[in-house]
């Protein structure tokens, strides 16, 4: 006897069909995003594009590249701010930078950089430690719209007071206003900060290793992935780090219960800062 599919089963089939179409047509794979996060973002995309459902969304995406560009903005994580989680930056200043300073030159990968506020925060920190000229920061994201904002380094003035408060809580040594110029309700961060940053496209789901990094920073991105993709991305970070390199995660992320846990020592467990030892602990 043939019975109708339940609503949740139909929805699951529609989502799988949508993700397969996107992967085959555009090469983006969202199949390992956490289900709750994925469904929420897909529903938002339907609402913003005025599509009646996931099937209608797929039709729109396959026939309109501009529609897909807007869709990518919805799918990417752009929640960020200058010196987000100030105590993290304070810990980097006190526990990571002194070790990085022992190298003549260091490479830093900021993965999932969104619109760039946290990348400029790192550049400011390195500048204050007299170390920026000996560093290269690679800032990557799969959202080209966000990367364009990050590369310009221009942001709304309305958030600056909060950013300045974060900066000082993080142990900032100067006047925050010295790092940007302002006009027309916008601020532009100084060019000397940007000179040490290379912004580029990179998809954590499908793209490969950034080799021989001294520090990999990817904060509050893994929480949107399922366990399979988390392990895949963490392996990517491990392979991208040189021996003794540092891995920085978000405050809701951890190496506990991951396949790479034994390869890292905790530098600051609370701030989720780890150092690659390369030694498998028994």
Secondary structure, DSSP 8 states (H G I E B T S, - for coil): ------HHHHHHHHHHHHHHHHHHHH----TTB-HHHHHHHHHHHHHHHT-SSHHHHHHHHHH-HHHHHHHHHHHS-----TTSSHHHHHHIIIIIHHHHTTSSSEEEEEES-TTSHHHHHHHHHHHHTT-GGGEEEEEEES-HHHHHHHHHTEEEGGGHHHHHHHHHHTT--S-GGGGEEEETTEEEE-HHHHTTEEEEE--TTT-----SEEEEEE-S-GGGB-HHHHHHHHHHHHHHEEEEEEEEE-TT--STTSTTGGGEEEEETTTTEEEE------
